[in-house]
Amino acid sequence: MSASPARLRLAANVRRQRRLLRLSQEELGDRAGIHRTYIGEIEREGANVTVDHMQKLADALEVDVSRLLSAD
């Protein structure tokens, strides 16, 4: 089964913002309090991310949580 459109957008937006901030997956994980392997799973569209984890990612990436699901 393929990933949902929301999961695809989340993965792309996390990856894009992480790269804009020039963070490794490990650095993002440290900032967010999330293990680096889970960050990789999110970026590979494999994780079904909870709202709590989305908020941690948004805070660590310095964006509003809505930006992580944005289609632009």
mmCIF file as Biopython writes it, N, C-alpha, C and O atoms, coordinates in Angstrom:
data_model
#
loop_
_atom_site.group_PDB
_atom_site.id
_atom_site.type_symbol
_atom_site.label_atom_id
_atom_site.label_alt_id
_atom_site.label_comp_id
_atom_site.label_asym_id
_atom_site.label_entity_id
_atom_site.label_seq_id
_atom_site.pdbx_PDB_ins_code
_atom_site.Cartn_x
_atom_site.Cartn_y
_atom_site.Cartn_z
_atom_site.occupancy
_atom_site.B_iso_or_equiv
_atom_site.auth_seq_id
_atom_site.auth_asym_id
_atom_site.pdbx_PDB_model_num
ATOM 1   N N  . MET A ? 1  ? 0.844  -1.176 0.000  1.0 0.0 1  A 1 
ATOM 2   C CA . MET A ? 1  ? 0.000  0.000  0.000  1.0 0.0 1  A 1 
ATOM 3   C C  . MET A ? 1  ? 0.889  1.239  0.000  1.0 0.0 1  A 1 
ATOM 4   O O  . MET A ? 1  ? 1.897  1.277  0.705  1.0 0.0 1  A 1 
ATOM 5   N N  . SER A ? 2  ? 0.527  2.239  -0.776 1.0 0.0 2  A 1 
ATOM 6   C CA . SER A ? 2  ? 1.334  3.452  -0.868 1.0 0.0 2  A 1 
ATOM 7   C C  . SER A ? 2  ? 0.967  4.431  0.253  1.0 0.0 2  A 1 
ATOM 8   O O  . SER A ? 2  ? -0.096 4.334  0.866  1.0 0.0 2  A 1 
ATOM 9   N N  . ALA A ? 3  ? 1.875  5.369  0.497  1.0 0.0 3  A 1 
ATOM 10  C CA . ALA A ? 3  ? 1.677  6.356  1.548  1.0 0.0 3  A 1 
ATOM 11  C C  . ALA A ? 3  ? 0.568  7.335  1.153  1.0 0.0 3  A 1 
ATOM 12  O O  . ALA A ? 3  ? 0.351  7.608  -0.028 1.0 0.0 3  A 1 
ATOM 13  N N  . SER A ? 4  ? -0.121 7.850  2.160  1.0 0.0 4  A 1 
ATOM 14  C CA . SER A ? 4  ? -1.187 8.822  1.925  1.0 0.0 4  A 1 
ATOM 15  C C  . SER A ? 4  ? -0.592 10.147 1.445  1.0 0.0 4  A 1 
ATOM 16  O O  . SER A ? 4  ? 0.586  10.420 1.675  1.0 0.0 4  A 1 
ATOM 17  N N  . PRO A ? 5  ? -1.405 10.966 0.779  1.0 0.0 5  A 1 
ATOM 18  C CA . PRO A ? 5  ? -0.919 12.277 0.343  1.0 0.0 5  A 1 
ATOM 19  C C  . PRO A ? 5  ? -0.395 13.126 1.516  1.0 0.0 5  A 1 
ATOM 20  O O  . PRO A ? 5  ? 0.593  13.845 1.367  1.0 0.0 5  A 1 
ATOM 21  N N  . ALA A ? 6  ? -1.045 13.043 2.659  1.0 0.0 6  A 1 
ATOM 22  C CA . ALA A ? 6  ? -0.590 13.814 3.824  1.0 0.0 6  A 1 
ATOM 23  C C  . ALA A ? 6  ? 0.776  13.330 4.292  1.0 0.0 6  A 1 
ATOM 24  O O  . ALA A ? 6  ? 1.627  14.141 4.656  1.0 0.0 6  A 1 
ATOM 25  N N  . ARG A ? 7  ? 0.993  12.035 4.287  1.0 0.0 7  A 1 
ATOM 26  C CA . ARG A ? 7  ? 2.289  11.490 4.701  1.0 0.0 7  A 1 
ATOM 27  C C  . ARG A ? 7  ? 3.386  11.891 3.715  1.0 0.0 7  A 1 
ATOM 28  O O  . ARG A ? 7  ? 4.511  12.185 4.120  1.0 0.0 7  A 1 
ATOM 29  N N  . LEU A ? 8  ? 3.061  11.902 2.426  1.0 0.0 8  A 1 
ATOM 30  C CA . LEU A ? 8  ? 4.027  12.330 1.406  1.0 0.0 8  A 1 
ATOM 31  C C  . LEU A ? 8  ? 4.409  13.793 1.590  1.0 0.0 8  A 1 
ATOM 32  O O  . LEU A ? 8  ? 5.583  14.151 1.505  1.0 0.0 8  A 1 
ATOM 33  N N  . ARG A ? 9  ? 3.398  14.645 1.847  1.0 0.0 9  A 1 
ATOM 34  C CA . ARG A ? 9  ? 3.673  16.076 2.069  1.0 0.0 9  A 1 
ATOM 35  C C  . ARG A ? 9  ? 4.496  16.278 3.321  1.0 0.0 9  A 1 
ATOM 36  O O  . ARG A ? 9  ? 5.448  17.058 3.314  1.0 0.0 9  A 1 
ATOM 37  N N  . LEU A ? 10 ? 4.147  15.589 4.401  1.0 0.0 10 A 1 
ATOM 38  C CA . LEU A ? 10 ? 4.886  15.722 5.651  1.0 0.0 10 A 1 
ATOM 39  C C  . LEU A ? 10 ? 6.351  15.345 5.443  1.0 0.0 10 A 1 
ATOM 40  O O  . LEU A ? 10 ? 7.248  16.070 5.873  1.0 0.0 10 A 1 
ATOM 41  N N  . ALA A ? 11 ? 6.589  14.232 4.798  1.0 0.0 11 A 1 
ATOM 42  C CA . ALA A ? 11 ? 7.958  13.766 4.553  1.0 0.0 11 A 1 
ATOM 43  C C  . ALA A ? 11 ? 8.748  14.800 3.753  1.0 0.0 11 A 1 
ATOM 44  O O  . ALA A ? 11 ? 9.873  15.144 4.116  1.0 0.0 11 A 1 
ATOM 45  N N  . ALA A ? 12 ? 8.165  15.288 2.677  1.0 0.0 12 A 1 
ATOM 46  C CA . ALA A ? 12 ? 8.850  16.255 1.821  1.0 0.0 12 A 1 
ATOM 47  C C  . ALA A ? 12 ? 9.109  17.561 2.563  1.0 0.0 12 A 1 
ATOM 48  O O  . ALA A ? 12 ? 10.185 18.145 2.432  1.0 0.0 12 A 1 
ATOM 49  N N  . ASN A ? 13 ? 8.140  18.019 3.333  1.0 0.0 13 A 1 
ATOM 50  C CA . ASN A ? 13 ? 8.288  19.294 4.036  1.0 0.0 13 A 1 
ATOM 51  C C  . ASN A ? 13 ? 9.291  19.199 5.176  1.0 0.0 13 A 1 
ATOM 52  O O  . ASN A ? 13 ? 10.052 20.140 5.399  1.0 0.0 13 A 1 
ATOM 53  N N  . VAL A ? 14 ? 9.310  18.100 5.892  1.0 0.0 14 A 1 
ATOM 54  C CA . VAL A ? 14 ? 10.308 17.917 6.953  1.0 0.0 14 A 1 
ATOM 55  C C  . VAL A ? 14 ? 11.699 17.898 6.337  1.0 0.0 14 A 1 
ATOM 56  O O  . VAL A ? 14 ? 12.601 18.589 6.811  1.0 0.0 14 A 1 
ATOM 57  N N  . ARG A ? 15 ? 11.873 17.116 5.293  1.0 0.0 15 A 1 
ATOM 58  C CA . ARG A ? 15 ? 13.176 17.009 4.624  1.0 0.0 15 A 1 
ATOM 59  C C  . ARG A ? 15 ? 13.628 18.376 4.084  1.0 0.0 15 A 1 
ATOM 60  O O  . ARG A ? 15 ? 14.778 18.772 4.273  1.0 0.0 15 A 1 
ATOM 61  N N  . ARG A ? 16 ? 12.723 19.085 3.419  1.0 0.0 16 A 1 
ATOM 62  C CA . ARG A ? 16 ? 13.049 20.388 2.833  1.0 0.0 16 A 1 
ATOM 63  C C  . ARG A ? 16 ? 13.463 21.387 3.918  1.0 0.0 16 A 1 
ATOM 64  O O  . ARG A ? 16 ? 14.481 22.065 3.782  1.0 0.0 16 A 1 
ATOM 65  N N  . GLN A ? 17 ? 12.679 21.477 4.987  1.0 0.0 17 A 1 
ATOM 66  C CA . GLN A ? 17 ? 12.985 22.444 6.033  1.0 0.0 17 A 1 
ATOM 67  C C  . GLN A ? 17 ? 14.257 22.063 6.789  1.0 0.0 17 A 1 
ATOM 68  O O  . GLN A ? 17 ? 15.039 22.935 7.169  1.0 0.0 17 A 1 
ATOM 69  N N  . ARG A ? 18 ? 14.465 20.778 7.007  1.0 0.0 18 A 1 
ATOM 70  C CA . ARG A ? 18 ? 15.691 20.324 7.681  1.0 0.0 18 A 1 
ATOM 71  C C  . ARG A ? 18 ? 16.916 20.726 6.861  1.0 0.0 18 A 1 
ATOM 72  O O  . ARG A ? 18 ? 17.916 21.193 7.406  1.0 0.0 18 A 1 
ATOM 73  N N  . ARG A ? 19 ? 16.823 20.541 5.560  1.0 0.0 19 A 1 
ATOM 74  C CA . ARG A ? 19 ? 17.948 20.900 4.686  1.0 0.0 19 A 1 
ATOM 75  C C  . ARG A ? 19 ? 18.155 22.415 4.626  1.0 0.0 19 A 1 
ATOM 76  O O  . ARG A ? 19 ? 19.292 22.885 4.578  1.0 0.0 19 A 1 
ATOM 77  N N  . LEU A ? 20 ? 17.059 23.180 4.629  1.0 0.0 20 A 1 
ATOM 78  C CA . LEU A ? 20 ? 17.181 24.640 4.646  1.0 0.0 20 A 1 
ATOM 79  C C  . LEU A ? 20 ? 17.917 25.117 5.895  1.0 0.0 20 A 1 
ATOM 80  O O  . LEU A ? 20 ? 18.690 26.074 5.840  1.0 0.0 20 A 1 
ATOM 81  N N  . LEU A ? 21 ? 17.675 24.452 7.008  1.0 0.0 21 A 1 
ATOM 82  C CA . LEU A ? 21 ? 18.342 24.797 8.262  1.0 0.0 21 A 1 
ATOM 83  C C  . LEU A ? 21 ? 19.720 24.140 8.380  1.0 0.0 21 A 1 
ATOM 84  O O  . LEU A ? 21 ? 20.443 24.346 9.355  1.0 0.0 21 A 1 
ATOM 85  N N  . ARG A ? 22 ? 20.065 23.342 7.358  1.0 0.0 22 A 1 
ATOM 86  C CA . ARG A ? 22 ? 21.359 22.646 7.326  1.0 0.0 22 A 1 
ATOM 87  C C  . ARG A ? 22 ? 21.571 21.755 8.553  1.0 0.0 22 A 1 
ATOM 88  O O  . ARG A ? 22 ? 22.628 21.756 9.185  1.0 0.0 22 A 1 
ATOM 89  N N  . LEU A ? 23 ? 20.515 20.997 8.857  1.0 0.0 23 A 1 
ATOM 90  C CA . LEU A ? 23 ? 20.565 20.064 9.977  1.0 0.0 23 A 1 
ATOM 91  C C  . LEU A ? 23 ? 20.668 18.643 9.456  1.0 0.0 23 A 1 
ATOM 92  O O  . LEU A ? 23 ? 20.064 18.304 8.438  1.0 0.0 23 A 1 
ATOM 93  N N  . SER A ? 24 ? 21.423 17.821 10.144 1.0 0.0 24 A 1 
ATOM 94  C CA . SER A ? 24 ? 21.407 16.387 9.857  1.0 0.0 24 A 1 
ATOM 95  C C  . SER A ? 24 ? 20.147 15.805 10.504 1.0 0.0 24 A 1 
ATOM 96  O O  . SER A ? 24 ? 19.497 16.462 11.316 1.0 0.0 24 A 1 
ATOM 97  N N  . GLN A ? 25 ? 19.816 14.586 10.140 1.0 0.0 25 A 1 
ATOM 98  C CA . GLN A ? 25 ? 18.683 13.926 10.786 1.0 0.0 25 A 1 
ATOM 99  C C  . GLN A ? 25 ? 18.947 13.777 12.284 1.0 0.0 25 A 1 
ATOM 100 O O  . GLN A ? 25 ? 18.029 13.898 13.095 1.0 0.0 25 A 1 
ATOM 101 N N  . GLU A ? 26 ? 20.177 13.520 12.639 1.0 0.0 26 A 1 
ATOM 102 C CA . GLU A ? 26 ? 20.535 13.387 14.045 1.0 0.0 26 A 1 
ATOM 103 C C  . GLU A ? 26 ? 20.351 14.713 14.790 1.0 0.0 26 A 1 
ATOM 104 O O  . GLU A ? 26 ? 19.826 14.734 15.903 1.0 0.0 26 A 1 
ATOM 105 N N  . GLU A ? 27 ? 20.778 15.809 14.180 1.0 0.0 27 A 1 
ATOM 106 C CA . GLU A ? 27 ? 20.613 17.121 14.811 1.0 0.0 27 A 1 
ATOM 107 C C  . GLU A ? 27 ? 19.141 17.478 14.970 1.0 0.0 27 A 1 
ATOM 108 O O  . GLU A ? 27 ? 18.736 18.013 16.003 1.0 0.0 27 A 1 
ATOM 109 N N  . LEU A ? 28 ? 18.344 17.185 13.954 1.0 0.0 28 A 1 
ATOM 110 C CA . LEU A ? 28 ? 16.909 17.429 14.061 1.0 0.0 28 A 1 
ATOM 111 C C  . LEU A ? 28 ? 16.316 16.574 15.171 1.0 0.0 28 A 1 
ATOM 112 O O  . LEU A ? 28 ? 15.514 17.055 15.972 1.0 0.0 28 A 1 
ATOM 113 N N  . GLY A ? 29 ? 16.705 15.328 15.215 1.0 0.0 29 A 1 
ATOM 114 C CA . GLY A ? 29 ? 16.213 14.448 16.270 1.0 0.0 29 A 1 
ATOM 115 C C  . GLY A ? 29 ? 16.556 14.970 17.655 1.0 0.0 29 A 1 
ATOM 116 O O  . GLY A ? 29 ? 15.721 14.925 18.558 1.0 0.0 29 A 1 
ATOM 117 N N  . ASP A ? 30 ? 17.773 15.465 17.832 1.0 0.0 30 A 1 
ATOM 118 C CA . ASP A ? 30 ? 18.180 16.031 19.118 1.0 0.0 30 A 1 
ATOM 119 C C  . ASP A ? 30 ? 17.326 17.243 19.472 1.0 0.0 30 A 1 
ATOM 120 O O  . ASP A ? 30 ? 16.877 17.380 20.609 1.0 0.0 30 A 1 
ATOM 121 N N  . ARG A ? 31 ? 17.107 18.107 18.510 1.0 0.0 31 A 1 
ATOM 122 C CA . ARG A ? 31 ? 16.287 19.307 18.748 1.0 0.0 31 A 1 
ATOM 123 C C  . ARG A ? 31 ? 14.853 18.949 19.119 1.0 0.0 31 A 1 
ATOM 124 O O  . ARG A ? 31 ? 14.247 19.575 19.988 1.0 0.0 31 A 1 
ATOM 125 N N  . ALA A ? 32 ? 14.323 17.931 18.445 1.0 0.0 32 A 1 
ATOM 126 C CA . ALA A ? 32 ? 12.915 17.568 18.615 1.0 0.0 32 A 1 
ATOM 127 C C  . ALA A ? 32 ? 12.688 16.550 19.726 1.0 0.0 32 A 1 
ATOM 128 O O  . ALA A ? 32 ? 11.549 16.329 20.136 1.0 0.0 32 A 1 
ATOM 129 N N  . GLY A ? 33 ? 13.754 15.931 20.216 1.0 0.0 33 A 1 
ATOM 130 C CA . GLY A ? 33 ? 13.585 14.878 21.205 1.0 0.0 33 A 1 
ATOM 131 C C  . GLY A ? 33 ? 13.025 13.602 20.597 1.0 0.0 33 A 1 
ATOM 132 O O  . GLY A ? 33 ? 12.287 12.853 21.237 1.0 0.0 33 A 1 
ATOM 133 N N  . ILE A ? 34 ? 13.397 13.376 19.343 1.0 0.0 34 A 1 
ATOM 134 C CA . ILE A ? 34 ? 12.936 12.207 18.580 1.0 0.0 34 A 1 
ATOM 135 C C  . ILE A ? 34 ? 14.175 11.481 18.060 1.0 0.0 34 A 1 
ATOM 136 O O  . ILE A ? 34 ? 15.117 12.126 17.599 1.0 0.0 34 A 1 
ATOM 137 N N  . HIS A ? 35 ? 14.186 10.164 18.127 1.0 0.0 35 A 1 
ATOM 138 C CA . HIS A ? 35 ? 15.357 9.404  17.692 1.0 0.0 35 A 1 
ATOM 139 C C  . HIS A ? 35 ? 15.619 9.622  16.202 1.0 0.0 35 A 1 
ATOM 140 O O  . HIS A ? 35 ? 14.686 9.717  15.406 1.0 0.0 35 A 1 
ATOM 141 N N  . ARG A ? 36 ? 16.896 9.698  15.837 1.0 0.0 36 A 1 
ATOM 142 C CA . ARG A ? 36 ? 17.291 9.983  14.450 1.0 0.0 36 A 1 
ATOM 143 C C  . ARG A ? 36 ? 16.760 8.951  13.462 1.0 0.0 36 A 1 
ATOM 144 O O  . ARG A ? 36 ? 16.467 9.293  12.317 1.0 0.0 36 A 1 
ATOM 145 N N  . THR A ? 37 ? 16.632 7.704  13.880 1.0 0.0 37 A 1 
ATOM 146 C CA . THR A ? 37 ? 16.116 6.696  12.951 1.0 0.0 37 A 1 
ATOM 147 C C  . THR A ? 37 ? 14.635 6.928  12.650 1.0 0.0 37 A 1 
ATOM 148 O O  . THR A ? 37 ? 14.156 6.600  11.564 1.0 0.0 37 A 1 
ATOM 149 N N  . TYR A ? 38 ? 13.921 7.492  13.613 1.0 0.0 38 A 1 
ATOM 150 C CA . TYR A ? 38 ? 12.512 7.820  13.384 1.0 0.0 38 A 1 
ATOM 151 C C  . TYR A ? 38 ? 12.406 9.012  12.430 1.0 0.0 38 A 1 
ATOM 152 O O  . TYR A ? 38 ? 11.491 9.065  11.609 1.0 0.0 38 A 1 
ATOM 153 N N  . ILE A ? 39 ? 13.334 9.966  12.532 1.0 0.0 39 A 1 
ATOM 154 C CA . ILE A ? 39 ? 13.362 11.087 11.582 1.0 0.0 39 A 1 
ATOM 155 C C  . ILE A ? 39 ? 13.533 10.534 10.168 1.0 0.0 39 A 1 
ATOM 156 O O  . ILE A ? 39 ? 12.838 10.956 9.244  1.0 0.0 39 A 1 
ATOM 157 N N  . GLY A ? 40 ? 14.455 9.596  10.004 1.0 0.0 40 A 1 
ATOM 158 C CA . GLY A ? 40 ? 14.664 8.969  8.699  1.0 0.0 40 A 1 
ATOM 159 C C  . GLY A ? 40 ? 13.421 8.258  8.195  1.0 0.0 40 A 1 
ATOM 160 O O  . GLY A ? 40 ? 13.088 8.330  7.012  1.0 0.0 40 A 1 
ATOM 161 N N  . GLU A ? 41 ? 12.738 7.571  9.099  1.0 0.0 41 A 1 
ATOM 162 C CA . GLU A ? 41 ? 11.509 6.864  8.720  1.0 0.0 41 A 1 
ATOM 163 C C  . GLU A ? 41 ? 10.429 7.857  8.278  1.0 0.0 41 A 1 
ATOM 164 O O  . GLU A ? 41 ? 9.689  7.593  7.331  1.0 0.0 41 A 1 
ATOM 165 N N  . ILE A ? 42 ? 10.343 8.992  8.964  1.0 0.0 42 A 1 
ATOM 166 C CA . ILE A ? 42 ? 9.384  10.028 8.578  1.0 0.0 42 A 1 
ATOM 167 C C  . ILE A ? 42 ? 9.711  10.530 7.173  1.0 0.0 42 A 1 
ATOM 168 O O  . ILE A ? 42 ? 8.822  10.637 6.328  1.0 0.0 42 A 1 
ATOM 169 N N  . GLU A ? 43 ? 10.978 10.835 6.925  1.0 0.0 43 A 1 
ATOM 170 C CA . GLU A ? 43 ? 11.385 11.371 5.625  1.0 0.0 43 A 1 
ATOM 171 C C  . GLU A ? 43 ? 11.249 10.348 4.500  1.0 0.0 43 A 1 
ATOM 172 O O  . GLU A ? 43 ? 11.146 10.724 3.332  1.0 0.0 43 A 1 
ATOM 173 N N  . ARG A ? 44 ? 11.247 9.068  4.839  1.0 0.0 44 A 1 
ATOM 174 C CA . ARG A ? 44 ? 11.055 8.015  3.832  1.0 0.0 44 A 1 
ATOM 175 C C  . ARG A ? 44 ? 9.585  7.619  3.694  1.0 0.0 44 A 1 
ATOM 176 O O  . ARG A ? 44 ? 9.254  6.642  3.022  1.0 0.0 44 A 1 
ATOM 177 N N  . GLU A ? 45 ? 8.711  8.393  4.340  1.0 0.0 45 A 1 
ATOM 178 C CA . GLU A ? 45 ? 7.255  8.196  4.245  1.0 0.0 45 A 1 
ATOM 179 C C  . GLU A ? 45 ? 6.783  6.925  4.921  1.0 0.0 45 A 1 
ATOM 180 O O  . GLU A ? 45 ? 5.704  6.422  4.607  1.0 0.0 45 A 1 
ATOM 181 N N  . GLY A ? 46 ? 7.572  6.398  5.842  1.0 0.0 46 A 1 
ATOM 182 C CA . GLY A ? 46 ? 7.217  5.147  6.487  1.0 0.0 46 A 1 
ATOM 183 C C  . GLY A ? 46 ? 6.534  5.281  7.832  1.0 0.0 46 A 1 
ATOM 184 O O  . GLY A ? 46 ? 5.965  4.310  8.329  1.0 0.0 46 A 1 
ATOM 185 N N  . ALA A ? 47 ? 6.576  6.462  8.434  1.0 0.0 47 A 1 
ATOM 186 C CA . ALA A ? 47 ? 6.035  6.639  9.777  1.0 0.0 47 A 1 
ATOM 187 C C  . ALA A ? 47 ? 4.661  7.291  9.745  1.0 0.0 47 A 1 
ATOM 188 O O  . ALA A ? 47 ? 4.418  8.228  8.986  1.0 0.0 47 A 1 
ATOM 189 N N  . ASN A ? 48 ? 3.778  6.783  10.575 1.0 0.0 48 A 1 
ATOM 190 C CA . ASN A ? 48 ? 2.471  7.390  10.794 1.0 0.0 48 A 1 
ATOM 191 C C  . ASN A ? 48 ? 2.628  8.303  12.005 1.0 0.0 48 A 1 
ATOM 192 O O  . ASN A ? 48 ? 2.474  7.864  13.145 1.0 0.0 48 A 1 
ATOM 193 N N  . VAL A ? 49 ? 2.931  9.553  11.759 1.0 0.0 49 A 1 
ATOM 194 C CA . VAL A ? 49 ? 3.353  10.494 12.793 1.0 0.0 49 A 1 
ATOM 195 C C  . VAL A ? 49 ? 2.164  10.995 13.602 1.0 0.0 49 A 1 
ATOM 196 O O  . VAL A ? 49 ? 1.121  11.343 13.048 1.0 0.0 49 A 1 
ATOM 197 N N  . THR A ? 50 ? 2.337  11.028 14.927 1.0 0.0 50 A 1 
ATOM 198 C CA . THR A ? 50 ? 1.287  11.554 15.797 1.0 0.0 50 A 1 
ATOM 199 C C  . THR A ? 50 ? 1.302  13.083 15.768 1.0 0.0 50 A 1 
ATOM 200 O O  . THR A ? 50 ? 2.279  13.701 15.344 1.0 0.0 50 A 1 
ATOM 201 N N  . VAL A ? 51 ? 0.220  13.669 16.220 1.0 0.0 51 A 1 
ATOM 202 C CA . VAL A ? 51 ? 0.128  15.126 16.312 1.0 0.0 51 A 1 
ATOM 203 C C  . VAL A ? 51 ? 1.204  15.645 17.259 1.0 0.0 51 A 1 
ATOM 204 O O  . VAL A ? 51 ? 1.799  16.689 16.993 1.0 0.0 51 A 1 
ATOM 205 N N  . ASP A ? 52 ? 1.463  14.950 18.346 1.0 0.0 52 A 1 
ATOM 206 C CA . ASP A ? 52 ? 2.493  15.377 19.291 1.0 0.0 52 A 1 
ATOM 207 C C  . ASP A ? 52 ? 3.871  15.416 18.634 1.0 0.0 52 A 1 
ATOM 208 O O  . ASP A ? 52 ? 4.639  16.352 18.854 1.0 0.0 52 A 1 
ATOM 209 N N  . HIS A ? 53 ? 4.183  14.404 17.831 1.0 0.0 53 A 1 
ATOM 210 C CA . HIS A ? 53 ? 5.466  14.395 17.134 1.0 0.0 53 A 1 
ATOM 211 C C  . HIS A ? 53 ? 5.520  15.478 16.060 1.0 0.0 53 A 1 
ATOM 212 O O  . HIS A ? 53 ? 6.575  16.071 15.838 1.0 0.0 53 A 1 
ATOM 213 N N  . MET A ? 54 ? 4.401  15.743 15.391 1.0 0.0 54 A 1 
ATOM 214 C CA . MET A ? 54 ? 4.381  16.823 14.416 1.0 0.0 54 A 1 
ATOM 215 C C  . MET A ? 54 ? 4.693  18.155 15.089 1.0 0.0 54 A 1 
ATOM 216 O O  . MET A ? 54 ? 5.422  18.978 14.534 1.0 0.0 54 A 1 
ATOM 217 N N  . GLN A ? 55 ? 4.141  18.369 16.286 1.0 0.0 55 A 1 
ATOM 218 C CA . GLN A ? 55 ? 4.412  19.615 16.995 1.0 0.0 55 A 1 
ATOM 219 C C  . GLN A ? 55 ? 5.882  19.715 17.386 1.0 0.0 55 A 1 
ATOM 220 O O  . GLN A ? 55 ? 6.482  20.783 17.273 1.0 0.0 55 A 1 
ATOM 221 N N  . LYS A ? 56 ? 6.468  18.605 17.848 1.0 0.0 56 A 1 
ATOM 222 C CA . LYS A ? 56 ? 7.893  18.600 18.201 1.0 0.0 56 A 1 
ATOM 223 C C  . LYS A ? 56 ? 8.752  18.902 16.977 1.0 0.0 56 A 1 
ATOM 224 O O  . LYS A ? 56 ? 9.722  19.656 17.063 1.0 0.0 56 A 1 
ATOM 225 N N  . LEU A ? 57 ? 8.392  18.313 15.840 1.0 0.0 57 A 1 
ATOM 226 C CA . LEU A ? 57 ? 9.133  18.569 14.605 1.0 0.0 57 A 1 
ATOM 227 C C  . LEU A ? 57 ? 8.995  20.026 14.179 1.0 0.0 57 A 1 
ATOM 228 O O  . LEU A ? 57 ? 9.981  20.663 13.810 1.0 0.0 57 A 1 
ATOM 229 N N  . ALA A ? 58 ? 7.779  20.551 14.230 1.0 0.0 58 A 1 
ATOM 230 C CA . ALA A ? 58 ? 7.556  21.939 13.838 1.0 0.0 58 A 1 
ATOM 231 C C  . ALA A ? 58 ? 8.364  22.890 14.715 1.0 0.0 58 A 1 
ATOM 232 O O  . ALA A ? 58 ? 8.987  23.825 14.212 1.0 0.0 58 A 1 
ATOM 233 N N  . ASP A ? 59 ? 8.355  22.653 16.010 1.0 0.0 59 A 1 
ATOM 234 C CA . ASP A ? 59 ? 9.127  23.502 16.918 1.0 0.0 59 A 1 
ATOM 235 C C  . ASP A ? 59 ? 10.616 23.429 16.590 1.0 0.0 59 A 1 
ATOM 236 O O  . ASP A ? 59 ? 11.294 24.454 16.533 1.0 0.0 59 A 1 
ATOM 237 N N  . ALA A ? 60 ? 11.117 22.227 16.376 1.0 0.0 60 A 1 
ATOM 238 C CA . ALA A ? 60 ? 12.538 22.038 16.074 1.0 0.0 60 A 1 
ATOM 239 C C  . ALA A ? 60 ? 12.923 22.639 14.729 1.0 0.0 60 A 1 
ATOM 240 O O  . ALA A ? 60 ? 14.053 23.089 14.542 1.0 0.0 60 A 1 
ATOM 241 N N  . LEU A ? 61 ? 11.975 22.643 13.793 1.0 0.0 61 A 1 
ATOM 242 C CA . LEU A ? 61 ? 12.233 23.182 12.456 1.0 0.0 61 A 1 
ATOM 243 C C  . LEU A ? 61 ? 11.858 24.663 12.342 1.0 0.0 61 A 1 
ATOM 244 O O  . LEU A ? 61 ? 12.008 25.271 11.282 1.0 0.0 61 A 1 
ATOM 245 N N  . GLU A ? 62 ? 11.372 25.230 13.443 1.0 0.0 62 A 1 
ATOM 246 C CA . GLU A ? 62 ? 11.053 26.660 13.506 1.0 0.0 62 A 1 
ATOM 247 C C  . GLU A ? 62 ? 9.963  27.066 12.518 1.0 0.0 62 A 1 
ATOM 248 O O  . GLU A ? 62 ? 10.051 28.114 11.879 1.0 0.0 62 A 1 
ATOM 249 N N  . VAL A ? 63 ? 8.930  26.220 12.399 1.0 0.0 63 A 1 
ATOM 250 C CA . VAL A ? 63 ? 7.786  26.518 11.548 1.0 0.0 63 A 1 
ATOM 251 C C  . VAL A ? 63 ? 6.503  26.168 12.305 1.0 0.0 63 A 1 
ATOM 252 O O  . VAL A ? 63 ? 6.535  25.459 13.311 1.0 0.0 63 A 1 
ATOM 253 N N  . ASP A ? 64 ? 5.393  26.671 11.811 1.0 0.0 64 A 1 
ATOM 254 C CA . ASP A ? 64 ? 4.100  26.282 12.351 1.0 0.0 64 A 1 
ATOM 255 C C  . ASP A ? 64 ? 3.782  24.859 11.891 1.0 0.0 64 A 1 
ATOM 256 O O  . ASP A ? 64 ? 4.160  24.454 10.792 1.0 0.0 64 A 1 
ATOM 257 N N  . VAL A ? 65 ? 3.098  24.121 12.727 1.0 0.0 65 A 1 
ATOM 258 C CA . VAL A ? 65 ? 2.792  22.727 12.384 1.0 0.0 65 A 1 
ATOM 259 C C  . VAL A ? 65 ? 2.007  22.635 11.068 1.0 0.0 65 A 1 
ATOM 260 O O  . VAL A ? 65 ? 2.150  21.657 10.334 1.0 0.0 65 A 1 
ATOM 261 N N  . SER A ? 66 ? 1.198  23.625 10.772 1.0 0.0 66 A 1 
ATOM 262 C CA . SER A ? 66 ? 0.431  23.606 9.502  1.0 0.0 66 A 1 
ATOM 263 C C  . SER A ? 66 ? 1.352  23.603 8.292  1.0 0.0 66 A 1 
ATOM 264 O O  . SER A ? 66 ? 0.997  23.067 7.243  1.0 0.0 66 A 1 
ATOM 265 N N  . ARG A ? 67 ? 2.527  24.195 8.429  1.0 0.0 67 A 1 
ATOM 266 C CA . ARG A ? 67 ? 3.508  24.229 7.329  1.0 0.0 67 A 1 
ATOM 267 C C  . ARG A ? 67 ? 3.991  22.836 6.956  1.0 0.0 67 A 1 
ATOM 268 O O  . ARG A ? 67 ? 4.336  22.580 5.802  1.0 0.0 67 A 1 
ATOM 269 N N  . LEU A ? 68 ? 4.015  21.935 7.936  1.0 0.0 68 A 1 
ATOM 270 C CA . LEU A ? 68 ? 4.477  20.578 7.666  1.0 0.0 68 A 1 
ATOM 271 C C  . LEU A ? 68 ? 3.513  19.785 6.791  1.0 0.0 68 A 1 
ATOM 272 O O  . LEU A ? 68 ? 3.902  18.794 6.172  1.0 0.0 68 A 1 
ATOM 273 N N  . LEU A ? 69 ? 2.256  20.220 6.739  1.0 0.0 69 A 1 
ATOM 274 C CA . LEU A ? 69 ? 1.266  19.538 5.908  1.0 0.0 69 A 1 
ATOM 275 C C  . LEU A ? 69 ? 0.867  20.354 4.690  1.0 0.0 69 A 1 
ATOM 276 O O  . LEU A ? 69 ? -0.024 19.961 3.937  1.0 0.0 69 A 1 
ATOM 277 N N  . SER A ? 70 ? 1.524  21.482 4.498  1.0 0.0 70 A 1 
ATOM 278 C CA . SER A ? 70 ? 1.227  22.360 3.380  1.0 0.0 70 A 1 
ATOM 279 C C  . SER A ? 70 ? 1.574  21.701 2.050  1.0 0.0 70 A 1 
ATOM 280 O O  . SER A ? 70 ? 2.570  20.986 1.940  1.0 0.0 70 A 1 
ATOM 281 N N  . ALA A ? 71 ? 0.745  21.947 1.047  1.0 0.0 71 A 1 
ATOM 282 C CA . ALA A ? 71 ? 0.969  21.351 -0.276 1.0 0.0 71 A 1 
ATOM 283 C C  . ALA A ? 71 ? 1.879  22.189 -1.162 1.0 0.0 71 A 1 
ATOM 284 O O  . ALA A ? 71 ? 2.190  21.771 -2.277 1.0 0.0 71 A 1 
ATOM 285 N N  . ASP A ? 72 ? 2.310  23.343 -0.710 1.0 0.0 72 A 1 
ATOM 286 C CA . ASP A ? 72 ? 3.162  24.186 -1.567 1.0 0.0 72 A 1 
ATOM 287 C C  . ASP A ? 72 ? 4.631  23.970 -1.329 1.0 0.0 72 A 1 
ATOM 288 O O  . ASP A ? 72 ? 5.462  24.608 -1.976 1.0 0.0 72 A 1 
#
